[in-house]
Amino acid sequence: MAGSTTAATEEDLFAALDALSGRYGSSGGRPADDSLDQALDDVAATFTSLLEQLGSLPDMLQLPRLTDFEQRIAAQRLTVAARVAGSSGDSRTDRRRARDALAGGKGSSRSVARDAKRAAAMAANPGLSDAVANGSISPDALDGLAKAADSTNGTIPTELVAASHGMTADQTAD
């Protein structure tokens, strides 16, 4: 029973995030009223509820779900940073834009730089963005592809992106 409740709450959380994205887009524009603040409060409350429900489960059942959530949140963070960075055709410019957007969050300068590099690669390669968003390429596996993007004008051959689906970070680096 707790599993179905957790799944329903998880669906509510991601539905709320999708609704925010669809309603307010990625432009960062703010409506004149307080509806955005209320929507963000609703998402935070749903997230808190999800974590409380998850916390009521045995530890060994929580860990795989928490790992999945971490990966999904990291992928969403990179997707948003890639949209903010845009694709200017210059990977340095895209990386700087992503780094500026990511710098406001918590994290070391090294992790911000790593994520900015990842986001710039995603911005220049829409197929890569889709693969990270749907989980077929993990954010950690993205590092090898981002390195490949650095050695070119930012674009990665679609065949290389396709071949990377489902690979671990070590496999992608090789």
C-alpha positions as CSV (number, residue, x, y, z in Angstrom):
1,M,0.0,0.0,0.0
2,A,2.8,2.4,0.9
3,G,4.4,1.7,-2.5
4,S,1.3,2.8,-4.4
5,T,1.0,5.9,-2.3
6,T,4.6,6.7,-2.9
7,A,4.2,6.2,-6.6
8,A,1.1,8.4,-6.7
9,T,3.0,11.1,-4.8
10,E,6.0,10.8,-7.1
11,E,3.6,11.2,-10.1
12,D,2.1,14.2,-8.5
13,L,5.5,15.8,-8.0
14,F,6.6,15.3,-11.6
15,A,3.2,16.3,-12.9
16,A,3.5,19.5,-10.9
17,L,6.9,20.2,-12.3
18,D,5.7,19.5,-15.8
19,A,2.8,21.9,-15.2
20,L,5.1,24.6,-14.1
21,S,7.3,24.1,-17.1
22,G,4.4,24.2,-19.5
23,R,2.7,27.1,-17.8
24,Y,5.8,29.3,-17.3
25,G,8.2,27.9,-19.9
26,S,11.9,28.1,-19.6
27,S,12.2,31.9,-20.3
28,G,12.1,32.7,-16.6
29,G,9.3,35.2,-17.0
30,R,7.2,35.8,-13.9
31,P,3.5,36.4,-14.0
32,A,2.1,39.5,-12.3
33,D,0.3,37.5,-9.6
34,D,1.6,35.2,-6.9
35,S,0.5,32.0,-8.7
36,L,4.1,31.0,-9.4
37,D,5.0,31.3,-5.7
38,Q,2.0,29.1,-4.9
39,A,2.9,26.6,-7.6
40,L,6.5,26.3,-6.3
41,D,5.2,25.9,-2.7
42,D,2.9,23.1,-3.9
43,V,5.8,21.4,-5.6
44,A,7.9,21.7,-2.4
45,A,5.1,20.3,-0.3
46,T,4.7,17.4,-2.7
47,F,8.4,16.7,-2.6
48,T,8.5,16.8,1.2
49,S,5.5,14.4,1.4
50,L,7.2,12.1,-1.0
51,L,10.4,12.0,1.1
52,E,8.4,11.4,4.3
53,Q,6.5,8.5,2.7
54,L,9.8,7.1,1.4
55,G,11.3,7.5,4.8
56,S,8.7,5.2,6.3
57,L,9.9,2.3,4.2
58,P,12.7,0.0,5.2
59,D,16.2,1.4,4.4
60,M,17.1,-1.2,1.8
61,L,13.9,-0.3,-0.1
62,Q,14.6,3.4,0.1
63,L,18.1,3.4,-1.3
64,P,17.4,2.3,-4.9
65,R,14.5,4.9,-5.1
66,L,16.7,7.7,-3.7
67,T,19.4,6.9,-6.2
68,D,16.8,7.0,-9.0
69,F,15.5,10.4,-7.7
70,E,19.0,11.8,-7.5
71,Q,19.7,10.8,-11.1
72,R,16.4,12.3,-12.3
73,I,16.9,15.5,-10.4
74,A,20.5,15.8,-11.7
75,A,19.2,15.2,-15.3
76,Q,16.5,17.8,-14.9
77,R,19.0,20.3,-13.5
78,L,21.3,19.7,-16.5
79,T,18.4,20.0,-18.9
80,V,17.4,23.4,-17.5
81,A,21.0,24.6,-17.5
82,A,21.3,23.5,-21.1
83,R,18.2,25.5,-22.1
84,V,19.6,28.5,-20.2
85,A,23.0,28.1,-21.9
86,G,21.5,27.8,-25.3
87,S,23.5,26.8,-28.3
88,S,25.5,29.7,-29.6
89,G,27.8,27.6,-31.7
90,D,30.6,28.4,-29.3
91,S,31.1,25.8,-26.6
92,R,33.0,28.3,-24.4
93,T,30.1,30.8,-24.5
94,D,27.5,28.0,-23.8
95,R,29.6,26.7,-20.9
96,R,30.0,30.2,-19.4
97,R,26.2,30.8,-19.6
98,A,25.5,27.4,-18.0
99,R,28.1,28.0,-15.3
100,D,26.6,31.4,-14.5
101,A,23.1,29.8,-14.2
102,L,24.4,27.0,-12.0
103,A,26.6,29.1,-9.8
104,G,23.6,30.3,-7.8
105,G,23.0,26.8,-6.4
106,K,24.9,24.9,-3.8
107,G,27.9,23.0,-4.8
108,S,31.6,23.3,-5.2
109,S,33.2,25.3,-8.0
110,R,34.5,22.0,-9.4
111,S,31.0,20.5,-9.6
112,V,29.5,23.7,-11.1
113,A,32.3,23.6,-13.8
114,R,31.6,19.9,-14.5
115,D,27.9,20.5,-14.8
116,A,28.4,23.5,-17.0
117,K,30.5,21.4,-19.3
118,R,27.8,18.8,-19.4
119,A,25.0,21.4,-20.0
120,A,27.0,23.0,-22.8
121,A,27.3,19.6,-24.5
122,M,23.6,19.0,-24.1
123,A,22.8,22.5,-25.5
124,A,24.8,21.8,-28.6
125,N,23.3,18.3,-29.1
126,P,19.5,18.0,-28.7
127,G,19.7,14.2,-29.0
128,L,22.0,14.2,-26.1
129,S,19.6,16.3,-24.1
130,D,16.7,13.9,-24.8
131,A,18.8,10.9,-23.8
132,V,19.8,12.5,-20.5
133,A,16.2,13.6,-19.8
134,N,14.8,10.1,-20.4
135,G,17.6,8.4,-18.4
136,S,19.2,6.4,-21.2
137,I,22.4,8.3,-20.6
138,S,23.3,9.1,-17.0
139,P,24.7,12.5,-16.0
140,D,27.9,10.7,-15.0
141,A,28.2,8.9,-18.4
142,L,27.7,12.3,-20.0
143,D,31.2,13.4,-19.0
144,G,32.9,11.3,-21.7
145,L,30.6,12.8,-24.3
146,A,31.2,16.3,-23.0
147,K,34.9,15.7,-23.3
148,A,34.3,14.7,-27.0
149,A,32.3,17.8,-27.5
150,D,35.2,19.9,-26.2
151,S,37.5,18.5,-28.9
152,T,35.1,19.6,-31.7
153,N,32.9,22.6,-32.2
154,G,30.6,21.2,-29.5
155,T,28.7,18.8,-31.7
156,I,28.9,15.1,-31.1
157,P,28.1,12.6,-33.9
158,T,24.6,11.2,-33.4
159,E,26.1,7.7,-33.8
160,L,28.3,8.3,-30.8
161,V,25.3,9.5,-28.7
162,A,23.3,6.5,-29.8
163,A,26.1,4.1,-29.0
164,S,26.4,5.6,-25.5
165,H,22.8,4.7,-24.5
166,G,22.8,2.5,-21.4
167,M,26.6,2.7,-20.9
168,T,28.2,3.3,-17.6
169,A,30.4,6.4,-17.0
170,D,33.6,4.2,-17.4
171,Q,32.3,2.7,-20.6
172,T,31.4,6.1,-22.1
173,A,34.8,7.5,-21.1
174,D,36.6,4.6,-23.0
